[in-house]
Amino acid sequence: MSLSLEHIDLSVGGETHIADVSLELEPGSFNVLLGRTLAGKTTLMRLMAGLDTPTRGRVKMNGEDVTGVSVRRRNVSMVYQQFINYPSLSVYENIASPLRLARVAAAEIDRRVRQTAEMLHIEHLLDRKPLELSGGQQQRTAMGRALVKDADIVLFDEPLVNLDYKLREGLREELRALFRERNCIAVYATTEPAEALALGGHTAVLHEGRLLQYGRSEDVYHRPLTLQTAELFSEPPINVLHGIVSGNEVTFDREVHFPLNADLSRLLPGEYRFGVRPAHVSLTRRAEDDIEIVMGVDMAEISGSETFLHVADERFHLTVHLEGVHEFEVGQAVRLFIPAHKVYAFDRQGGVVHIPTHHAGRG
């Protein structure tokens, strides 16, 4: 089963929610919709499911036009952010409910419910009610109800967002393994770039109802076509420095000068916006072409085993993603090193003109 969106528009009350989106999702593929809140992820999923009808364009399943076909006539399942379970029914009956509605034979229902519960590691909870379960177990139950149908398309609308980090990490790994064995199309919405990378597969980057880029998740991350894609597929967002190429050097805001390395030497003279991911900025020199800069600390955020260091001066602001816990004082001067071989270059319109050849390391 393939899914095609052809030049899809959706307008409500004169306001555009989806604008000219075209996507081709292959059978057996795992696809991530990445974008900030209100980017259009849920709206696009509703169009895929048949819950909404596009204002313009066509939705095709296996080459057949299903644009006006209701959700009841499509073999689609959806998992939402909230744990949507029937509180009065057992886990077994929650998972079995779509099969009972479809009048599947009792023996087949039992086989599929137990098989699905085993895949999701909740087979020992089948007799319990949802309110007796933890948050992770409740979401597994909701996922089981979606998966038991053996649907052609399974849509996940930020299903792990309300779970704690450890639960999310475990369920994410299980989802990847689960869909390697199925031939359906999985579509997973998230606001988090790290989750998109962890899930793998293909990623569609959305912004304000428009599709910016689609491809293998690692390719989109490492080879963004625009500055906007690079900013959205980076957490924290990629650092952007305005610079001028002239002669054999780059100048950042008339103050910071550094020679063009072999990669950047192909840039024509002119103005550019240079991007460097926060994880690639370091406190120590790692390579000969590192750009050294001294800036003052604005704030240091410690999150678990990571530190997000925000620095600034009169020229620009930078965010640095450091491993480990680091303590800094506000206003403290810190020496930073930006690896020139990991710097992206974008033209004044935001189109990429240089992609670094080295992608090793975090971020």
N, C-alpha and C positions, 0 to 999 in steps of 0.2 A: 504494500500500500504506500503510494507516494502522496505528498500533499503539495499543492502549488497555489501560491497567492500571486495573482496577476494584476498589477497596477491598482492595488486596493486603496480606496479613499473611504473615510467615514467622517461625516459632519453631523453634528447635533446642535440644533438651534443656531445655525450659522457659524458655529465654532468647529474648527478642524481638529479631530482627535487622531486620525491616521491619514497620512499624506503619501500617496503613490508608492506603496510598499509592494515589492515583488520578492518572493522567496520560493525556493524549490527545496523541499525537504525529502530526503531519500528514505526508502524503506530501511528499517532497522537502525536509523540514525538517532543520536542523542544531541539535542539542540538546546542551547541556552539563549534566552532573551535577556540581554544585559542593558540596564539603563536606570537612571534615577527615578524617584517617585514621580508619577505623572508622565513618564516617557512614552506610555502607550502599550506596555507589556500585557496588562490584563485585558485591555480592549482588543489587542491582536489575538489573544487566546480565545476570547469570546467569539470573534469572527471565525477562527479556525473550528470552533466547536459547533457553530451554527446557532449560538444564543443571540447573536446580532447579525444583521445583513448589511453588507457594505453599501455606501452611497454610490460608489463606482467600482468597477473591476470585477474579477471572477475568482472564486475559490474552486479548485479542482482536487478531487481525490481519485487517484489511479487514472487520471486523464478524463474523468467524468465531471462535468460542471455540476456542483452541488451548492451554488451560491444561494439559492432560495430554499434549500432543503433544511428542515428544522432539525434541532439537536436530537429529537426522538428518533429520527430516521438515519442518524449517523452513529457509527460504532466508536464513540468517543467517551473517555472518562476524564474527570478533572478532580484534582486535589487542591484545596484552598489553604490559605494561611491558618485559618481557625480550624480547630478539631471538630469537624462537623460529623457527629455520630448520633445515633438514636439512643438517648439516655435510658430508655426503658427496655432496650434489647441487649442481649448478651453480645460479646465480641463475635461469637459464631454467627448470630443472626444479623448483626450489622454487616459483616462481610458477605453473608449469603443474600442480603436483601435485593440487590440488582438481579441476581439469578432467579429469585422467586418471582420478581416482577416479569421476567422474561419467560416464565413457566418452564424452566429447565427441570429435568427429571431429578427426583430427590437424591438418587445415588450419585449422579453427576455433580450436584450441588455439594454433597458431602466431600467428594473427592477433591473438587477444586478449592473449597474453603480450607480444607486441611493442608493441601499443597501450598496455597498462598500464605497461610499462617506460618507454616514451616519456613518458607522463604524469608519471611519477615521476623522470624524468631519470636513469635507470640503464640505458638501452638499450645503452650501451657496456660494461656489466659483465656481460652475460648469460652469458658463458662462464666467469666466475670462480666460485670456491667462497666460501661465507660467511666463512671465516676469513681470506680475502684482502681483506676489505672493512673500511672504517671503521665506527664505530658507527652513524653516520647512514645509511650505505649498507645496513648490515644491517637497520636498522629500515625503510628504504624497501622492501627485499626482502620483509620480513614483511607490510608494508602492501600490497604488490603481490599477494601470495598471497590476502589478504582481499578486495581489490578486483576481482580478475580474475573472481571468481565471478558478478559482477553481482548481488550479493545484494540482497534487499529491505530488509534492516536491517544496517548495519555498526556494530559496537560497538568503541570505542577506550578501553581501560582504562589511562589515564595513559600513552599510548604514547611520549611525548617526555621523560619524567621523567629518564631516564638519559643524556640527551644534553646537550651544553654549550649555553650560552645562544644563541649564534649559529645553531647547527644547529636548535635548537627554534624560533627566530624564523622561519627560512626555511621549515621544514616546516609550521609553523602557517599561514603565508600560502598555501602551496601547497594545504593541505587545504581551506581556505576556497574557493579558486578551483576545486578539483577537484569539490567537492560542489555548486557552483552549476550544474554541467552534468549532474548525475545526479538521478534521480527517487527515489532510495532515502532511507530515514531514517537519518541519522547520529546516533549518541549518543556523546559524548566525556566521559570522567570526568577531573576535575582537582581538586587541592586549592588551586589558585592563582586568586584573584579576577581578577588582571590577565590571565591566560590566558583565562578565561571571557569577559571583555570584548573581548579581542583577537579571539577566534573569532566573536563576534557570535551571530546566531541567537537561540535561546531558552535560558534557564538555569533549571534546577530546583535550588533550594538545599535540601540535605539535612542533617539533624543527628540522630544517634543513631537512624537508621532511619525518621525521619519527614520528610515533605515540608513545608518551611516556606513555600515560595512558588515559583511557576512563571510565566514570562512572557518577553517580549522581554528580552534580557540588559540592555540599557540601562535599560529600565523598572524591572526588579527592582533594579538597582543604585541608580538615582536615587530610586525610590519604594518602599523596603522597608516591608512591612506591620508588621514587629516589630523591636524592638531586636536580637534574636538574628540575624535576617536581615542587618541592617545591619552587625553585628559580623563575621559570616561572609563577607559580600561586601565586604570591605575589608582591604587589606594594606598597612601594619600595620592591626590592628583599629581601628575608629572609637573616638575618645576619648569617654568618658562622664562627664558632670559632673552631680552631683545639685544641683537647684536648686528654689527656691520662687518662684512668681509671686504678687505681692501689689501692689495698687494699679497703678502704671504702671511697675513695674520687676521685674527678675529678680535674685535673690540666690543666688550660689553659696556654699554652706557658710558663710553668715552674714558673709562677708568681702568678696566681689566683687559689686558692685552695677552694674547697667547698665539703662538705660531700654528698655522694650519698643519694638521697631521696628514698622512698619506690619503686617508679617506676624505677628509674635509677639503683637501686641496682641489677637488673637482668642482667646488662651488664657485659660481661666477661672482664678481664683485657686486655688492648690494646689501640691502637690509634683509635680515632673517629673524625668525623666532626659533631659538634653540631650546630643545627639551632634554631634561635629564631626570630619570626616575629617582625618587627620594632614597631608595635602597642602594643606589649606585654612588651616592655622595658619601664620603668617608671622613674620618678624623685623622687618618694616616695616609701617607703617600703609598700607592700600590703600583703605579706604573710611571714610566718616564714622561708620558704625555699628560699627566694629571695637572689640572689647572688649580693653582693655590689661591685661596681667597680667605680674608679674615672678616668675620661678621660678628654682630652682637646677638646674644640670646634673648628672644622674646618670651619663649615659653618652652618647657619640656614636659611632655605627657608620657607617663609611664603606664604601659598597658601590658600586664602580665610579665612576659620575659622580653618585651620590646620597649624601646623609647622613641617617641616621635619628637624630634628637636626642631623648633621653629626659630629661624634666625632672620635678621634683617639689618639693613643699613639704609642710607639715604638713596641708594640706587635700586635695590630690589629685595624681595623676600624669597627665602628658600625653606623647604621642609626636608629634613634628613631622617631616614628610617634606620635606626640603629638596633642591632641585636643586643640583648642584655639590658640591664638596668643601669642607667647613667644619670647622675645628678648634676645639674647646672644651676647657676644663679642667674636671675634676670639681669641683663646688661653685660654679662660676662663675655669677653672676647674669645671666640673660638676659631681655630684654623681649620679650614675645610679643603677637601680635595675633590675636584670634579674630573672624572676620567673622560678625556676628549674622545677616546675610542668608543664611548658609549653614548655619545651625544647625538640626538636627532636634530635635523634642520627642517624648518617649514617656511614656505614663502609668506609674503604679506597677506595672502588670501587664506592661509592655513593649510595649504596642500603640502604634503611631504615631498621634500627634494633630496633628502639624505637619510638613509637608514643605516645605523651602525652595523658593522659586520660581526661584532662580538656581542653575544647575548648571554654570556655566562653569568652566574650569580643570581642573587635574589632580585625581587621586584619586577 
